[in-house]
Amino acid sequence: MSLRFFADHCISNFIINSIRDTGHMVFRLKDYISPESPDSAVIAKAQELDSILLSLNGHFANIIAYPPENYKGIISLQVRNHPEILPQFMDKLVRYLSTHTKMSYYKGKLFLVEVHRIRIIGG
């Protein structure tokens, strides 16, 4: 079963293609709403598309503003202005996605993806 992701405007083509290459669906924000849309519209569109939000925007890692239990899943990529780590970073994420292939696994959780670990909040 393939996973469905809604990629925020800050997600690069490299990240999108790395996920698509593994057979998962990735919807791009710019194909659905304006890149200048407020965060509330972004997360609402992810919900509407029954997708896991994929973002580099640290706002979505704020569990007070975006309680994980209210969403289909949020994956916050913690790259921190180090694009040189993207290949290792994506290797880790793609391996993780290949072992957790059901949408229900991500529901109600926030995943903070770092190059050396993935922290899970909620669920």
Summary of the structure (lengths in Angstrom):
residues: 123
radius of gyration: 13.0
end to end distance: 20.8
largest distance: 33.9
contacts: 360
relative contact order: 0.19
helix: 40%
strand: 21%
